Amino acid sequence: MEFAILQDRLDWSDYRLVLEIARAGSLTLAGRHSARSHATLFRRLNAIEERLGTRLFDRHRSGYALTGAGEAVVAAAKAFEELAVSTERQLADLDRRAEGLVTVTTTDALFSGLIAEALTRFHAQTPAISLEVRLSNDLHDLARREADIAVRPTTAPEPHLFGRNLGTIRQAVYAPAHIAADADLPWIGPAASMNYVQYERWLRRQEGGETAMRIEGTLGIHAAVRAGAGRAVLPCYLGDADEGLRRCGPVVEELGIPLWILIHPDLKDVARVRRVLEFLGEDRQLRQRL
């Protein structure tokens, strides 16, 4: 019963300090081993004992001897230490094995048009790695492990991230196939929230460049074109794969966007993350559809 009370009142640093003193047998030796002063250890031990309302050591000229309460704390500290070491070994072993969970974040349009098929091929080859996909037009924070891998169109990837360029996303004008020849088709443009500056500049230079409809999200724009609302610039991986659409003119080179696959540098040696990174980076079918 006393042990349960002690466990509730101490944190791991307190357990560790008591264990260090018990192993050393004195504050002086414990201080040498931990590079802390005798006064610091004395003050912290007194604070722990005062908080608990019980002595953990009997002080003798020859050193510090554990009391019954001290032995209970040390036993718990050793158990925690063994568990921590065991957990660290398991995690290190997991990092060396190409198995476990990998979280991928990308946009809804990229997932629908490219990444879903690529990840399906990957999982067929490497079933030991399970995948969680988070769809968002916002970049999840890789530093805070909101995702392991980000697949994003960007002209300026964050310099602290590790990754590779998968190629350039080609874009062109598409219209519904049955009315694609109509030169007076209205334009469908991106909503202001998309902050698609390059597209806006290009559109202003086009004949009849006024937009009849503005939509947030590439998949939304694609759906509007399919519904016959007008014409729009779409990624070729979406437009070319849709039999209901027709490409109107050549690829718009100035609207090409580099596609990057990015991870935090701390994960570059984690086998399961590296395996996904390498697969997507070398997948010829994905690159060909860009």
C-alpha positions as CSV (number, residue, x, y, z in Angstrom):
1,M,0.0,0.0,0.0
2,E,2.8,2.4,0.8
3,F,4.5,1.6,-2.5
4,A,1.3,2.7,-4.4
5,I,1.3,6.0,-2.6
6,L,5.0,6.6,-3.4
7,Q,4.4,5.7,-7.1
8,D,1.6,8.4,-7.3
9,R,3.8,11.1,-5.8
10,L,7.1,10.6,-7.6
11,D,8.0,11.2,-11.3
12,W,10.7,9.3,-13.2
13,S,13.5,11.8,-12.5
14,D,12.9,11.3,-8.7
15,Y,13.0,7.5,-9.1
16,R,16.2,7.7,-11.1
17,L,17.9,10.0,-8.6
18,V,17.1,7.6,-5.7
19,L,18.4,4.7,-7.8
20,E,21.7,6.5,-8.6
21,I,22.3,7.3,-4.9
22,A,21.5,3.7,-3.9
23,R,23.9,2.3,-6.5
24,A,26.7,4.7,-5.6
25,G,26.2,4.3,-1.9
26,S,26.8,8.0,-1.2
27,L,26.0,11.4,-2.5
28,T,29.6,12.1,-3.3
29,L,30.0,9.1,-5.6
30,A,26.6,9.7,-7.1
31,G,27.6,13.2,-7.9
32,R,30.7,12.1,-9.6
33,H,28.8,9.6,-11.8
34,S,26.1,12.1,-12.8
35,A,28.2,15.3,-13.0
36,R,26.0,17.0,-10.4
37,S,27.2,18.6,-7.2
38,H,26.8,17.1,-3.7
39,A,24.7,20.1,-2.7
40,T,22.3,19.6,-5.6
41,L,21.8,15.9,-4.8
42,F,21.4,16.6,-1.1
43,R,18.8,19.3,-1.8
44,R,16.8,17.2,-4.2
45,L,16.8,14.1,-2.0
46,N,15.6,16.1,1.0
47,A,12.8,17.6,-1.1
48,I,11.7,14.1,-2.2
49,E,11.7,12.7,1.3
50,E,9.9,15.8,2.6
51,R,7.2,15.4,-0.1
52,L,6.8,11.8,0.8
53,G,6.9,12.3,4.5
54,T,9.4,9.4,5.0
55,R,13.1,8.7,4.8
56,L,14.5,6.8,1.9
57,F,18.0,6.5,3.3
58,D,19.7,6.1,6.6
59,R,22.7,8.4,6.7
60,H,25.9,6.8,8.1
61,R,29.5,7.8,8.0
62,S,30.2,5.0,5.7
63,G,27.5,6.0,3.3
64,Y,23.8,5.9,2.6
65,A,21.7,2.8,3.4
66,L,18.2,2.2,2.0
67,T,15.3,2.2,4.4
68,G,12.2,0.0,3.6
69,A,10.6,2.8,1.8
70,G,13.8,3.4,-0.2
71,E,14.0,-0.2,-1.2
72,A,10.4,0.0,-2.6
73,V,11.3,3.1,-4.6
74,V,14.5,1.5,-5.9
75,A,12.7,-1.7,-6.9
76,A,10.2,0.4,-8.9
77,A,13.0,2.4,-10.5
78,K,14.8,-0.7,-11.6
79,A,11.6,-2.1,-13.1
80,F,11.0,1.2,-15.0
81,E,14.6,1.2,-16.2
82,E,14.4,-2.3,-17.5
83,L,11.1,-1.5,-19.2
84,A,12.6,1.6,-20.8
85,V,15.6,-0.2,-22.1
86,S,13.4,-3.0,-23.5
87,T,11.1,-0.6,-25.2
88,E,14.0,1.3,-26.8
89,R,15.4,-2.0,-28.1
90,Q,12.1,-2.9,-29.5
91,L,11.7,0.4,-31.2
92,A,15.2,0.3,-32.7
93,D,14.5,-3.2,-34.0
94,L,11.2,-2.0,-35.5
95,D,13.1,0.8,-37.2
96,R,15.4,-1.8,-38.8
97,R,12.5,-3.9,-40.1
98,A,10.4,-3.0,-43.1
99,E,7.1,-3.5,-41.3
100,G,4.6,-1.5,-39.2
101,L,2.6,1.6,-39.9
102,V,3.5,4.5,-42.2
103,T,1.4,7.6,-42.3
104,V,1.2,9.5,-45.7
105,T,-0.3,12.9,-46.2
106,T,-1.2,14.3,-49.6
107,T,-4.0,16.3,-51.3
108,D,-7.3,14.8,-52.3
109,A,-6.7,15.4,-56.0
110,L,-3.2,13.7,-55.9
111,F,-4.6,10.8,-54.0
112,S,-7.5,10.3,-56.3
113,G,-5.5,10.7,-59.5
114,L,-2.1,9.3,-58.7
115,I,-1.2,8.2,-55.2
116,A,-4.1,5.7,-54.5
117,E,-3.0,3.5,-57.4
118,A,0.7,3.8,-56.4
119,L,0.0,2.9,-52.8
120,T,-2.1,-0.1,-53.9
121,R,0.8,-1.4,-55.9
122,F,3.1,-0.8,-53.0
123,H,0.9,-2.7,-50.5
124,A,0.6,-5.6,-52.9
125,Q,4.4,-5.9,-52.9
126,T,5.0,-5.1,-49.2
127,P,2.0,-6.3,-47.1
128,A,4.0,-6.1,-43.9
129,I,3.8,-2.3,-44.0
130,S,0.3,-0.9,-43.3
131,L,-0.6,2.6,-44.5
132,E,-2.6,5.4,-43.1
133,V,-3.4,8.2,-45.6
134,R,-4.4,11.7,-44.4
135,L,-6.0,13.9,-47.1
136,S,-5.5,17.6,-46.7
137,N,-4.6,20.7,-48.7
138,D,-2.6,21.8,-45.6
139,L,0.9,20.5,-45.0
140,H,0.8,18.3,-41.9
141,D,3.7,19.1,-39.6
142,L,6.3,16.4,-40.3
143,A,8.5,17.7,-37.4
144,R,5.7,16.9,-34.9
145,R,5.1,13.5,-36.5
146,E,1.6,14.4,-37.7
147,A,2.6,12.3,-40.7
148,D,5.7,10.3,-41.7
149,I,5.6,11.2,-45.5
150,A,4.2,14.1,-47.4
151,V,3.5,14.1,-51.1
152,R,3.0,17.7,-52.2
153,P,3.1,20.0,-55.2
154,T,5.5,22.8,-54.3
155,T,8.1,25.0,-55.8
156,A,9.9,25.5,-52.5
157,P,10.0,22.5,-50.2
158,E,11.1,23.3,-46.7
159,P,14.9,23.2,-46.6
160,H,15.1,21.2,-43.3
161,L,13.1,18.3,-44.9
162,F,14.6,15.3,-46.7
163,G,13.1,14.0,-49.9
164,R,13.1,13.9,-53.7
165,N,11.5,15.5,-56.6
166,L,9.1,13.1,-58.4
167,G,8.8,15.2,-61.5
168,T,6.6,18.1,-62.7
169,I,2.8,18.0,-62.7
170,R,1.7,18.9,-66.2
171,Q,-1.4,20.9,-66.6
172,A,-3.7,21.7,-69.6
173,V,-7.1,23.1,-70.4
174,Y,-9.9,20.6,-70.4
175,A,-13.6,20.8,-71.4
176,P,-16.5,18.4,-71.5
177,A,-15.9,16.2,-74.6
178,H,-19.3,16.9,-76.2
179,I,-18.9,20.7,-76.1
180,A,-15.2,21.0,-76.2
181,A,-15.2,22.8,-79.6
182,D,-17.3,25.7,-78.2
183,A,-15.0,28.6,-78.1
184,D,-17.4,30.6,-75.9
185,L,-17.3,28.1,-73.0
186,P,-17.0,30.0,-69.7
187,W,-13.9,29.5,-67.5
188,I,-14.0,27.8,-64.1
189,G,-11.3,29.1,-61.8
190,P,-9.9,28.4,-58.3
191,A,-11.5,30.0,-55.2
192,A,-9.5,32.8,-53.7
193,S,-8.7,30.6,-50.7
194,M,-6.5,28.4,-53.0
195,N,-4.2,31.3,-53.5
196,Y,-3.4,30.0,-57.0
197,V,-1.5,33.1,-58.2
198,Q,0.1,31.6,-61.3
199,Y,-3.3,30.4,-62.6
200,E,-4.9,33.8,-62.0
201,R,-2.1,35.5,-64.0
202,W,-2.4,33.1,-66.8
203,L,-6.2,33.3,-66.9
204,R,-6.2,37.1,-67.2
205,R,-4.2,36.8,-70.4
206,Q,-6.7,34.4,-72.0
207,E,-9.5,35.5,-74.4
208,G,-12.8,35.6,-72.4
209,G,-10.8,35.0,-69.3
210,E,-13.6,36.0,-66.9
211,T,-14.6,33.2,-64.6
212,A,-18.2,32.1,-64.5
213,M,-17.6,29.9,-61.4
214,R,-14.9,29.7,-58.7
215,I,-14.4,26.5,-56.8
216,E,-12.2,25.5,-53.9
217,G,-10.2,22.4,-54.6
218,T,-8.9,20.7,-57.7
219,L,-11.4,17.8,-57.5
220,G,-14.2,20.4,-57.2
221,I,-13.1,22.1,-60.4
222,H,-12.8,18.7,-62.1
223,A,-16.3,17.9,-61.1
224,A,-17.7,21.2,-62.4
225,V,-16.0,20.6,-65.8
226,R,-17.5,17.1,-66.0
227,A,-20.9,18.6,-65.2
228,G,-20.6,20.9,-68.2
229,A,-20.1,24.1,-66.3
230,G,-17.3,25.2,-68.5
231,R,-13.6,24.7,-69.1
232,A,-10.7,24.9,-66.7
233,V,-7.0,24.1,-66.3
234,L,-6.6,20.7,-64.7
235,P,-3.7,18.4,-63.9
236,C,-3.1,16.0,-66.8
237,Y,-3.2,13.0,-64.5
238,L,-6.9,13.9,-63.9
239,G,-8.0,15.2,-67.2
240,D,-6.3,12.6,-69.5
241,A,-7.8,9.8,-67.5
242,D,-11.3,11.1,-67.8
243,E,-13.0,9.9,-71.0
244,G,-15.7,12.5,-70.5
245,L,-13.2,15.4,-70.9
246,R,-11.1,16.5,-73.8
247,R,-7.8,18.3,-73.7
248,C,-8.0,21.7,-75.5
249,G,-4.5,22.6,-76.6
250,P,-1.0,21.8,-75.5
251,V,0.3,21.5,-71.9
252,V,0.5,24.9,-70.2
253,E,4.2,24.8,-69.4
254,E,4.1,27.9,-67.1
255,L,1.6,26.2,-64.8
256,G,3.7,23.0,-64.3
257,I,4.3,22.4,-60.6
258,P,7.1,20.2,-59.1
259,L,5.9,17.2,-57.1
260,W,7.9,16.4,-54.0
261,I,7.9,13.5,-51.6
262,L,9.2,14.7,-48.2
263,I,10.1,13.2,-44.8
264,H,11.7,14.5,-41.7
265,P,15.5,13.8,-41.7
266,D,15.1,11.8,-38.4
267,L,13.1,9.2,-40.4
268,K,15.4,8.6,-43.4
269,D,16.9,5.5,-41.8
270,V,13.6,4.0,-40.6
271,A,13.2,1.0,-42.9
272,R,9.4,1.1,-43.3
273,V,9.4,4.8,-44.1
274,R,12.4,4.5,-46.4
275,R,10.7,1.6,-48.3
276,V,7.6,3.8,-49.0
277,L,9.8,6.7,-50.0
278,E,11.9,4.7,-52.4
279,F,8.9,3.0,-54.0
280,L,7.1,6.2,-54.7
281,G,10.3,7.8,-55.9
282,E,11.0,5.0,-58.4
283,D,7.4,4.1,-59.5
284,R,7.5,4.5,-63.2
285,Q,3.7,4.4,-63.7
286,L,3.3,7.3,-61.3
287,R,6.0,9.3,-63.1
288,Q,4.6,8.6,-66.5
289,R,1.2,9.9,-65.6
290,L,2.5,13.2,-64.3
